[in-house]
Amino acid sequence: MADEVEADTATDSRTGRRWRTDRRLLVPGLSWLIGTALVTTFFAIGAWQRRWIADDGLIVLRTIRNLYAGNGPVFNAGERVEANTSTAWTYLLSFWGWVTGAQLEYVVLWVALILSVAAIPIAMYGTARLYGNRFLGAGTAGAKTLTLLLPLGSVVYIALPPARDFATSGLENGLVIFWIACLWCLFLAWAMRDRERTDWRANAAFLFLAFFAGLAPLIRPEITILGGLVLLVLFCGPIGWKLRVSMVVVAAVVPVGYQIFRMGYYAILVPHPAIAKDASGAKWGQGFTYLGNLFGPYTLLLPVILAVLVAAVVIATRVRSHDPEQIDPHAHIADDIPDILEPVSSQSRNWATRWVDFQARLQQPSTVVITVAVAGTLLTLYWLRQGGDFMHGRVLLAPLFILLLPLMVVPATIPTSARTALARWRLAAAAFIILVVGGTVWWAAAISQNVLSDAGMDIGRDGIVDERRFYVANMANENPITAEDYLDYPRMRAMMERIEELDGKGGIILPSGNYDEWYVAELRKNLPENKRNQTTLYFLNLGMTGMNAPLDVRVIDQMGLAYPLAAHTERLEDGRIGHDKNLPTAWVIAETGGVAGGPGLPGYIDPIEVRQANVALTCPMTQSRFASYKETWSFARFRHNLRQAFEFNSYRIVRQPEYEILRCGLEPIKLDEK
């Protein structure tokens, strides 16, 4: 009678199906709601307190300024270079900047903050659905148990200072975790959908999932690992060939269309920063150093181990807490118990039957969990191979977020009595989970304000730096947001003075060791009229320079994020990670049309090297690369770029002009020439 008192009957207004609701589901629902609200609120407060826009976050805004000015999606007018890694981030910010008309720095701040914060409850909702409460769409609660849905993985993520730093920062981290969270929910919804449904709503939801997963390479190129695995599962799932073909078309239309545009417009296969950083290279040692740089300051291994133990307990509890005789064959839990309800001899199956059976078993929540676990692991290995990044923690946040998805919330199922061995086991498991969640909250409170041991003004020998702390310390500004804020960074005000001095005259502005002075290399007198008064600024930090400099000032860097000549040099073996290309200044003087000697050349630059660079630049392949992004864009140029994009993607030059002359088979200059 007690069960009858606590159970009501409801009718689905859409399908007419009657099902039973259990009032005990209010407990998991309320526990999830309270936990989600608390975690999201703390994350929002922490992200707001640490709000800022990084120098790298300002880079994308110069591209948007050029878009608005009619120069196209470029960093410098007249040079088709894709200086931003995330295509979706560039155009999303462009849209909201256009809609609001607000200052771009505040547009990027709010868009990044909203997406970052929204990703947390969305991910927690998806995980709650994974554990199957009726109010979240699954309904597996037992009548003699009380289930709490407690935050665990979400607490681990928001506790990390880098997670709060990059919730704003102007970089695409917020978009990445938001996309991951939404994909997680959509993928789970597909796994929990009735396989027999073939109505238009089910097909539309399936195709939208395929479309959304297909956006992965535009979110960030390496996140294609997750999107690609999801698409592979969908393609092999229990669908007909017509829907399978439609899925391929829908998933490919945007990324493939943009890839064709990228090849024809920019003349390369990947975003330009991937060329500059040689994303296909391998630096395993530096990668493990980067991993330790994230795990060390926060004792992150402790909550990770506890999370793994909780996952094992949840799996064990789930398997042992279901009696096959009491399972509804239409419930999703039945998918996890093969050959119990309907034993079939494997010897009697042909390959077609096995393939159909395999397809059917793909569409279940456990497949989703395995897929994200594999994707998170592969993405972590990719970054270890790549060597990580120079920004503390940044590139490992996405794989960590993916790996934590199945544990964003965890179920602690408490039996109402402990009369049986199974009930006592479940009670012990629930107690363990509650203790782990409590311990994780304590750990989070203890490490949430930890910082790297290095001083904020210094970059360690490993090349990794707490980026936000570095700029805050160097500018004495707790929340640097606008490009104007960065004028307080060393050299910036002196740079602006140099730009004003060269207005209408032209020249090449080069940094000096003195923070209050910039060198200027003069241009040759015989340059074409459109180059005669061109001002070029050559400096590592593209964001603060590009956003403070007028659009008619050409801003380039020795690493090659916005400068193809530097990007196509070979990677330095022992260079700082993320900055392991460094183009000698002589190349810039030669390529820009600077003088090769005399009083117009700064004294620290060897005139011989400038002359050698002038010769090295005549290499036919290098000239073809210049033409691919500098010549007026036309259909003929588009077609030519399409053909050469593969070759340009792998093209590399020797950074010493003297040896580049030999590599290209050019005639060396005579050192005694005047």
BAVOKOL-498463 format. One record per residue (C-alpha): residue in one letter; x, z, y. Coordinates in steps of 0.1 Angstrom, whole numbers, padded with zeros to 4 digits, always signed. Layout:
<rs>
AXZY ...
</rs>
This chain:
<rs>
M+0000+0000+0000 A+0029+0007+0023 D+0040-0029+0021 E+0005-0040+0029 V+0004-0018+0059 E+0036-0031+0073 A+0029-0068+0065 D+0007-0092+0084 T-0003-0127+0077 A+0002-0155+0102 T-0004-0192+0103 D+0020-0219+0116 S-0001-0238+0142 R+0018-0270+0135 T+0019-0272+0098 G-0010-0249+0088 R+0012-0231+0064 R+0005-0194+0060 W+0034-0169+0057 R+0039-0132+0057 T+0057-0113+0085 D+0074-0080+0081 R+0074-0055+0109 R+0108-0043+0098 L+0121-0076+0112 L+0117-0060+0146 V+0147-0039+0138 P+0172-0067+0132 G+0156-0086+0161 L+0160-0058+0186 S+0195-0049+0173 W+0206-0086+0178 L+0190-0087+0212 I+0206-0055+0224 G+0240-0064+0210 T+0239-0099+0225 A+0228-0087+0259 L+0256-0061+0260 V+0283-0085+0248 T+0272-0113+0272 T+0270-0090+0301 F+0304-0075+0296 F+0319-0110+0292 A+0302-0122+0323 I+0314-0092+0343 G+0350-0096+0330 A+0351-0133+0336 W+0338-0128+0372 Q+0363-0101+0379 R+0391-0124+0368 R+0377-0155+0384 W+0402-0181+0396 I+0411-0218+0395 A+0444-0227+0379 D+0468-0253+0393 D+0460-0274+0363 G+0423-0268+0369 L+0427-0285+0403 I+0441-0317+0388 V+0407-0330+0377 L+0393-0325+0412 R+0416-0350+0427 T+0403-0376+0402 I+0368-0367+0413 R+0378-0371+0450 N+0390-0406+0442 L+0358-0414+0423 Y+0338-0404+0454 A+0361-0424+0476 G+0355-0455+0456 N+0390-0457+0441 G+0378-0452+0405 P+0385-0425+0379 V+0422-0423+0389 F+0446-0397+0402 N+0463-0420+0427 A+0445-0449+0444 G+0457-0482+0430 E+0471-0467+0397 R+0448-0465+0367 V+0460-0433+0351 E+0437-0409+0333 A+0453-0376+0343 N+0426-0354+0326 T+0425-0346+0289 S+0387-0339+0288 T+0367-0370+0297 A+0334-0351+0295 W+0347-0324+0318 T+0357-0349+0345 Y+0323-0366+0346 L+0303-0334+0342 L+0320-0320+0373 S+0316-0353+0391 F+0278-0351+0384 W+0273-0316+0396 G+0296-0321+0426 W+0275-0351+0436 V+0242-0333+0430 T+0251-0301+0449 G+0274-0316+0476 A+0293-0283+0474 Q+0330-0278+0477 L+0345-0290+0444 E+0365-0258+0437 Y+0332-0238+0437 V+0314-0264+0416 V+0341-0262+0389 L+0341-0224+0391 W+0304-0220+0386 V+0300-0247+0360 A+0329-0232+0339 L+0316-0197+0343 I+0280-0206+0333 L+0291-0227+0302 S+0316-0200+0291 V+0291-0171+0293 A+0262-0192+0278 A+0284-0200+0248 I+0284-0164+0236 P+0246-0158+0231 I+0242-0193+0217 A+0269-0187+0191 M+0254-0153+0183 Y+0219-0167+0179 G+0232-0193+0154 T+0250-0167+0134 A+0218-0145+0134 R+0199-0175+0119 L+0226-0178+0093 Y+0217-0144+0080 G+0181-0154+0079 N+0156-0132+0097 R+0121-0146+0100 F+0120-0142+0138 L+0152-0164+0139 G+0139-0189+0115 A+0148-0180+0080 G+0131-0148+0067 T+0151-0132+0039 A+0147-0095+0048 G+0136-0073+0019 A+0106-0049+0021 K+0128-0019+0011 T+0157-0024+0034 L+0165-0020+0071 T+0188-0046+0085 L+0209-0043+0117 L+0225-0073+0132 L+0257-0060+0149 P+0282-0079+0171 L+0316-0083+0156 G+0334-0116+0162 S+0319-0119+0196 V+0334-0085+0205 V+0368-0097+0193 Y+0366-0129+0214 I+0355-0114+0247 A+0380-0085+0244 L+0410-0109+0248 P+0421-0112+0284 P+0429-0149+0280 A+0392-0155+0269 R+0381-0140+0302 D+0409-0158+0322 F+0399-0192+0309 A+0362-0186+0313 T+0368-0200+0348 S+0402-0214+0356 G+0389-0249+0363 L+0400-0261+0328 E+0376-0273+0302 N+0377-0242+0279 G+0342-0232+0289 L+0328-0267+0280 V+0347-0266+0247 I+0333-0233+0235 F+0298-0242+0248 W+0299-0274+0228 I+0311-0256+0197 A+0284-0230+0200 C+0257-0256+0204 L+0270-0277+0175 W+0270-0245+0154 C+0233-0239+0160 L+0224-0276+0155 F+0244-0278+0123 L+0228-0246+0109 A+0193-0259+0119 W+0200-0290+0098 A+0212-0270+0069 M+0180-0248+0069 R+0156-0277+0073 D+0135-0287+0043 R+0152-0316+0026 E+0118-0332+0019 R+0110-0336+0055 T+0112-0372+0067 D+0090-0371+0097 W+0102-0385+0130 R+0109-0350+0144 A+0133-0343+0116 N+0150-0377+0119 A+0153-0373+0156 A+0169-0339+0153 F+0193-0353+0127 L+0203-0382+0149 F+0207-0359+0179 L+0230-0337+0159 A+0251-0368+0149 F+0252-0379+0186 F+0263-0344+0197 A+0290-0342+0170 G+0302-0376+0180 L+0310-0364+0215 A+0339-0344+0202 P+0368-0367+0213 L+0354-0368+0248 I+0352-0329+0249 R+0388-0327+0239 P+0407-0351+0215 E+0418-0325+0190 I+0383-0310+0187 T+0374-0342+0169 I+0386-0323+0138 L+0354-0302+0140 G+0331-0331+0151 G+0345-0354+0124 L+0340-0329+0096 V+0304-0323+0107 L+0298-0360+0107 L+0314-0364+0073 V+0290-0337+0059 L+0260-0354+0075 F+0270-0388+0062 C+0273-0375+0026 G+0241-0355+0029 P+0207-0362+0013 I+0196-0391+0036 G+0187-0427+0030 W+0210-0456+0039 K+0189-0466+0069 L+0193-0432+0084 R+0229-0432+0074 V+0236-0464+0093 S+0216-0452+0123 M+0236-0420+0123 V+0269-0439+0124 V+0257-0460+0153 V+0243-0430+0173 A+0275-0410+0167 A+0299-0438+0177 V+0281-0455+0206 V+0295-0432+0234 P+0330-0424+0221 V+0337-0459+0209 G+0323-0474+0240 Y+0345-0451+0261 Q+0375-0458+0239 I+0371-0496+0246 F+0369-0488+0283 R+0400-0466+0282 M+0420-0492+0264 G+0410-0519+0288 Y+0412-0498+0320 Y+0441-0474+0314 A+0459-0495+0287 I+0465-0466+0263 L+0446-0451+0233 V+0445-0415+0244 P+0442-0395+0276 H+0475-0398+0296 P+0484-0361+0292 A+0486-0367+0254 I+0514-0393+0261 A+0531-0369+0286 K+0531-0341+0260 D+0537-0362+0229 A+0507-0347+0211 S+0518-0363+0178 G+0552-0344+0179 A+0561-0314+0159 K+0575-0280+0171 W+0565-0256+0143 G+0589-0229+0154 Q+0576-0228+0189 G+0541-0229+0175 F+0546-0197+0155 T+0561-0182+0186 Y+0530-0191+0205 L+0508-0175+0178 G+0528-0143+0180 N+0525-0144+0218 L+0487-0142+0214 F+0486-0117+0185 G+0513-0093+0196 P+0501-0078+0229 Y+0466-0071+0216 T+0473-0061+0180 L+0449-0089+0171 L+0458-0089+0135 L+0439-0056+0130 P+0404-0069+0140 V+0411-0102+0122 I+0419-0083+0089 L+0388-0061+0094 A+0367-0092+0100 V+0379-0108+0068 L+0370-0076+0049 V+0336-0076+0064 A+0331-0112+0055 A+0339-0104+0019 V+0315-0074+0019 V+0287-0096+0034 I+0292-0122+0007 A+0294-0097-0021 T+0263-0079-0008 R+0243-0111-0005 V+0252-0123-0041 R+0244-0089-0057 S+0212-0082-0037 H+0191-0110-0050 D+0174-0111-0084 P+0170-0147-0095 E+0136-0139-0110 Q+0123-0129-0076 I+0137-0158-0056 D+0113-0183-0041 P+0126-0217-0053 H+0118-0231-0019 A+0139-0205-0001 H+0174-0213+0011 I+0189-0185-0010 A+0180-0206-0040 D+0205-0232-0029 D+0233-0208-0034 I+0225-0200-0071 P+0229-0233-0090 D+0218-0238-0126 I+0200-0204-0128 L+0165-0214-0121 E+0168-0249-0135 P+0196-0251-0160 V+0207-0287-0166 S+0234-0298-0190 S+0262-0314-0171 Q+0269-0337-0201 S+0235-0353-0197 R+0241-0363-0161 N+0253-0397-0151 W+0274-0403-0120 A+0243-0412-0099 T+0226-0380-0108 R+0257-0360-0100 W+0260-0377-0066 V+0223-0369-0058 D+0228-0333-0068 F+0260-0331-0047 Q+0241-0345-0017 A+0213-0320-0021 R+0237-0291-0023 L+0255-0301+0009 Q+0225-0293+0030 Q+0227-0255+0029 P+0242-0228+0052 S+0272-0222+0030 T+0283-0257+0036 V+0282-0251+0074 V+0303-0220+0071 I+0329-0237+0049 T+0330-0267+0074 V+0337-0245+0104 A+0362-0224+0085 V+0381-0256+0075 A+0379-0270+0110 G+0391-0238+0126 T+0420-0236+0102 L+0430-0273+0106 L+0428-0269+0144 T+0450-0238+0143 L+0476-0257+0122 Y+0475-0286+0146 W+0484-0264+0175 L+0511-0246+0155 R+0526-0280+0147 Q+0523-0291+0183 G+0541-0260+0195 G+0512-0244+0213 D+0511-0244+0250 F+0529-0229+0280 M+0497-0210+0290 H+0493-0177+0271 G+0466-0180+0245 R+0448-0209+0260 V+0448-0236+0232 L+0442-0210+0204 L+0410-0198+0220 A+0389-0227+0206 P+0401-0224+0170 L+0397-0186+0171 F+0361-0191+0185 I+0354-0215+0156 L+0367-0192+0129 L+0347-0162+0143 L+0314-0182+0144 P+0301-0169+0110 L+0309-0133+0121 M+0297-0134+0157 V+0271-0109+0144 V+0271-0093+0110 P+0242-0078+0090 A+0243-0041+0080 T+0215-0038+0054 I+0205-0002+0048 P+0183+0005+0018 T+0154+0030+0024 S+0164+0048-0007 A+0196+0053-0028 R+0181+0058-0063 T+0198+0028-0079 A+0234+0017-0082 L+0226-0014-0063 A+0211+0006-0034 R+0241+0029-0033 W+0264-0001-0032 R+0244-0017-0003 L+0244+0017+0015 A+0282+0019+0012 A+0286-0017+0023 A+0264-0010+0054 A+0284+0021+0063 F+0316+0001+0060 I+0303-0026+0083 I+0290-0001+0109 L+0324+0016+0109 V+0343-0017+0113 V+0320-0027+0142 G+0326+0007+0158 G+0363+0004+0153 T+0364-0031+0167 V+0345-0019+0198 W+0371+0009+0202 W+0399-0016+0198 A+0384-0039+0223 A+0381-0012+0249 A+0418-0002+0243 I+0433-0037+0246 S+0410-0054+0271 Q+0433-0048+0300 N+0466-0053+0282 V+0491-0078+0297 L+0522-0095+0284 S+0554-0075+0286 D+0571-0100+0309 A+0568-0094+0346 G+0541-0115+0363 M+0567-0133+0385 D+0588-0145+0355 I+0585-0172+0328 G+0600-0159+0295 R+0626-0176+0275 D+0599-0189+0251 G+0584-0208+0281 I+0550-0191+0277 V+0534-0174+0307 D+0503-0155+0316 E+0492-0183+0340 R+0466-0163+0360 R+0489-0133+0364 F+0518-0156+0375 Y+0498-0172+0403 V+0481-0140+0414 A+0515-0124+0417 N+0531-0153+0435 M+0504-0157+0460 A+0493-0121+0464 N+0457-0132+0459 E+0436-0116+0431 N+0412-0145+0429 P+0427-0178+0440 I+0400-0204+0439 T+0404-0231+0465 A+0432-0256+0471 E+0437-0239+0505 D+0444-0206+0487 Y+0474-0223+0470 L+0490-0230+0503 D+0504-0195+0499 Y+0524-0206+0469 P+0561-0212+0477 R+0569-0246+0492 M+0532-0256+0499 R+0531-0251+0536 A+0564-0267+0541 M+0551-0296+0520 M+0521-0301+0542 E+0544-0302+0573 R+0565-0329+0556 I+0534-0350+0548 E+0523-0348+0585 E+0558-0358+0597 L+0558-0389+0575 D+0523-0400+0584 G+0525-0437+0593 K+0562-0438+0584 G+0564-0434+0547 G+0591-0419+0525 I+0596-0400+0492 I+0592-0362+0495 L+0614-0343+0470 P+0616-0305+0464 S+0647-0285+0473 G+0659-0252+0461 N+0648-0238+0495 Y+0611-0228+0495 D+0609-0237+0532 E+0623-0272+0530 W+0617-0306+0513 Y+0641-0335+0511 V+0630-0370+0521 A+0644-0402+0507 E+0638-0432+0530 L+0622-0464+0518 R+0640-0498+0519 K+0632-0520+0548 N+0625-0551+0527 L+0595-0536+0509 P+0561-0555+0509 E+0539-0546+0538 N+0515-0525+0517 K+0544-0504+0504 R+0564-0500+0536 N+0546-0469+0549 Q+0537-0453+0516 T+0543-0416+0513 T+0551-0404+0478 L+0552-0367+0468 Y+0573-0359+0437 F+0566-0324+0423 L+0557-0306+0390 N+0525-0289+0402 L+0500-0316+0405 G+0469-0295+0412 M+0478-0277+0444 T+0497-0307+0457 G+0471-0333+0448 M+0442-0313+0462 N+0460-0304+0495 A+0475-0339+0500 P+0454-0367+0515 L+0443-0394+0490 D+0466-0420+0507 V+0496-0399+0497 R+0508-0408+0462 V+0514-0376+0441 I+0535-0379+0410 D+0553-0355+0386 Q+0585-0355+0365 M+0565-0345+0334 G+0543-0376+0335 L+0507-0362+0336 A+0500-0386+0364 Y+0531-0408+0363 P+0534-0432+0333 L+0571-0438+0339 A+0579-0401+0332 A+0553-0399+0304 H+0570-0427+0285 T+0603-0409+0283 E+0614-0392+0251 R+0604-0356+0245 L+0633-0331+0251 E+0640-0311+0219 D+0647-0279+0237 G+0625-0283+0267 R+0598-0258+0278 I+0567-0264+0258 G+0542-0284+0277 H+0569-0294+0301 D+0594-0311+0278 K+0597-0343+0297 N+0617-0343+0329 L+0623-0377+0346 P+0655-0377+0367 T+0649-0382+0404 A+0669-0415+0405 W+0641-0432+0386 V+0615-0422+0413 I+0637-0434+0441 A+0641-0468+0424 E+0605-0472+0413 T+0591-0462+0447 G+0614-0485+0466 G+0638-0460+0481 V+0672-0467+0494 A+0701-0467+0469 G+0726-0451+0492 G+0735-0442+0528 P+0721-0415+0550 G+0686-0421+0539 L+0694-0408+0504 P+0695-0370+0498 G+0731-0360+0491 Y+0724-0345+0457 I+0713-0378+0443 D+0740-0401+0429 P+0737-0437+0444 I+0750-0451+0411 E+0721-0437+0392 V+0696-0451+0416 R+0712-0486+0412 Q+0712-0482+0374 A+0676-0472+0375 N+0668-0503+0396 V+0683-0524+0368 A+0666-0504+0340 L+0632-0509+0356 T+0635-0546+0351 C+0631-0542+0313 P+0603-0566+0304 M+0582-0540+0285 T+0585-0516+0313 Q+0574-0542+0338 S+0544-0550+0315 R+0534-0513+0315 F+0535-0513+0353 A+0513-0543+0355 S+0488-0528+0330 Y+0479-0500+0354 K+0490-0513+0388 E+0477-0549+0389 T+0442-0555+0402 W+0417-0549+0375 S+0400-0581+0363 F+0385-0593+0330 A+0418-0610+0322 R+0437-0578+0328 F+0411-0558+0308 R+0415-0582+0278 H+0453-0581+0281 N+0453-0542+0282 L+0431-0541+0251 R+0457-0561+0232 Q+0487-0540+0245 A+0472-0505+0244 F+0485-0498+0209 E+0520-0509+0219 F+0520-0489+0251 N+0508-0458+0234 S+0541-0455+0214 Y+0564-0471+0240 R+0593-0448+0250 I+0622-0453+0274 V+0656-0434+0275 R+0656-0409+0304 Q+0692-0418+0315 P+0691-0451+0333 E+0726-0460+0320 Y+0714-0458+0284 E+0680-0474+0291 I+0699-0505+0303 L+0717-0506+0269 R+0684-0500+0249 C+0667-0528+0267 G+0696-0552+0264 L+0701-0556+0302 E+0733-0564+0320 P+0750-0532+0330 I+0760-0528+0367 K+0796-0527+0376 L+0806-0493+0390 D+0829-0509+0416 E+0800-0529+0431 K+0791-0521+0467 
</rs>
